[in-house]
Amino acid sequence: MTQALSGAAIAAVIAACWLLGRPRPKILRSTDASAVAALNRSQMELVLPREGNEPASEMSRQVAATSQALPAAADRRGRLQLLAQLQRQFQQGGEARRRALAVCTVWQHRDALPLIRRGLRDSDQQVAALAAEAMAHFRGRTSGSAQLAAAKPPRNVSRTR
């Protein structure tokens, strides 16, 4: 019985030491977050475009006015030539990359989607904005997949009848 009492006494001492030795959460007296908020505001101003200054739409308007006639959907050779030219411009970077994405925005053809997707991941903010503007045309369901989804029967037709 002494062994049981000594075990209980040791357990009680360990529990008391654990409870008393736990670190208490300290409330900081200097929890002023105004400096953090100011830093966040300044960083957001760098990221968000200003309302009066929209470089993406200005660039696409300039390209629309000055660009050559874009190939039709049936003109495979013209499409391939234009895509090769856009690829070269995209590889050059800088202003040439912006012009290439502006042409993709005006052209609105599915063949330009790989360039547009690469532009979405670009480090230049203007290029990413142009790519997002070009991608807006392709958002939503395509007409082909909508027809396939309507015609497709349920997975287990025998249970539905």
N, C-alpha and C positions, 0 to 999 in steps of 0.2 A: 504494500500500500504506500510505503514511503517513496518508492520509485514512481508511482503514478502521481503522487502529490508534487514531487520534485519536477517531473515532466510538465505538469500543469503550471507550476510556478515559472519555469523557464519559458514556456509558451506565452504566459502573461507578460513577462519582462520583455520578450522580443516584440510582442504586439504593442506594448507601451512605447518602446524605443522607436518602433516604426511610425506610430502615430505622431509622436512628438518630434521626430526627426524629419518629417516631410517638409519640403520647401513650400513656403507660403507664396501665393502669387502676389507680386509687388505691383501696385498700381503706380504708373509713372505720373509724375506731376507735370511733366512737359509733353503732354500728348497733343501738341499743337500741330494740326495737319494742314495748315494753310500753305506751308512751303511745298508740300507734296502736291496739293491741289494746283498751285501755280505752275509747277513743273509739268503736271499732266495737261493743263491748258496750253502751255507753250508747245508741247509735243503734238497735241491734237491740231493746233494751227498749222503745223508743218505737214501733217498728213491729209487733213481734209481740204478740198479745194475751196477757194473763195467763190462766192456766188457770181460775182461780176467777171471773173476770170476763168473761162472754160477752155483750156487748150485743146482738149480732145475734139470738141465739135468744131472749133475754128480750123483745126488741121484737116478734118474731113471735108469741110466746105472748100478749103483751098485746093485740096486734091481733086474734088469733084469739078471745080472750075477749070483746072489746068491739066487734068489727066486726059490721056488718049481714050479712044473708044474702047470700052472693056469688051472682051469676047463674050459671045452669047453662049448659052448652055450647050448648044449643039456643036459649037466650034471647038473640037477637041485639041487641035493643033494650037490654036490661039490661047486656049486655057493653059496648056502645058508651057507655052512660051512665057505667058504672064506669071505663072507660078515659079518658073525658073528665075525670072527677073526679081520677083518678090523675095525668093530665097536668098539671092545674092545681096539684095538690099538689107535683108534681115541680118545676114552674116556681118555686114559692115558695121552695124550698130549706130548709135547716136541718132542724128537727124534722118539718116537713110532708113533706119528701122522704124522711126515714127511715120515716115512717108509710106513705107510698105504696109504698115497696119492701117493707115488712113485709106489706102487703096482697097485693102480687104474690107474695110467698113463700107465703102461705097459699092464695091462689087457684090457683096452678100452672096457668095457662092460657097457650096459645101467643100469644094476643093481647098479653100483657104483655111479650113478649120484647124489643121495642125499648126499653122503659123499663129493663128489667133490663140490657141491654147498655150503655145510657148510664150506668147506676149503677155498672157495673164500672169505667168510666173516671173516676168522680167523684173529686174531691180529698179529700173527707171519708172517713176510714177506716171509720167505722161504716156509711156508705152503701155503700161498696165491699164490706164484709163481708156486708151484707144482700143485695146483688146476687149475690155469689158463692154464698150459701146458696140463693137463689131459682134460680140457674142450675144448681145441682146436680141438680135434678129433670129438666132437659132434656139432661143429658150422655149420651153414648152414641148408638147408632144408633137411628133411628126404625123403627117396624114397617113403614112404607110403603117405605122405601128398602131394607130387608132383603128384602122380597118381590120388589122390582124387580131387585135384584142376583142373586137366585137364578134368576129366570125369563129373564134376559138371556143370549142365546147368545154364544159367542166371536166376536171381531171377524172372523176369517176362518174360517168354518165348513168351507170346502172343504179346507183343509189338515189339519183334525182328523179327517176321515173317511177 
